[in-house]
Amino acid sequence: MTVYELAELKIKEACKRENPDWDGKSFDYGCSIYQSALKAFKSVCDDGHSGMSYRFTKQILKRLLDELPLKVITDEDFEVSDTQLNDESTTYSCKYSFSIFKTVDKKTGKVEYDDIHRVTCKDVKNGGHWNVGAINRWINKQYPITMPYYPKVSPRFEVAFEELDDDKIFVLSVKDYANCTTEIVDEVIE
């Protein structure tokens, strides 16, 4: 059995779990997603990669699917848009990633960077994972992004938090995957 044949078998089983009555021809949303993934996988298989070139292709494809840049980001990789202008600061978008921003304070000239995919926030009450702007800003103050910058495929930080009744957030801990550490924080932020 080839790698592609094994993938076909896995997709067939997944579609059967998704919709046991699916005939393979009629439209089914879940099964169409599995079929799309199989089509992309077939394209990679048809290119005849060796083991090493397959791994490189996989890494590049994963970065593209995760909307991550393929190059190191520098200060020259940002551009301003009219919707990001205000009296206090100017925010620039990264040309190579929808998640990376640069903000310049108009009075002081201070530059701050943000990557909204760098942090995942875990709500300890319901276990859900969210992106919370206040936590992103707090993380950026604690662990500022500097240029040049190459974002990781998975978030660097996981912040455990609890929402308080008065629109404040109680940060319990920060797990830093890059340094394999967890810090107990116990701090309220707005």
Secondary structure, DSSP 8 states (H G I E B T S, - for coil): --HHHHHHHHHHHHHHHH-TT--SSS--HHHHHHHHHHHHHHHHHHTT--HHHHHHHHHHHHHHHTT--SS-B-GGGEEEEEEEE-SSEEEEEETT-TTEEEEEETTT--EEEEETTSEEEEETTT--EE--HHHHHHHHHHS---SSB---SS-SEEEEEEE-TTS-EEEEEEEETTTTEEEEEEEEE-
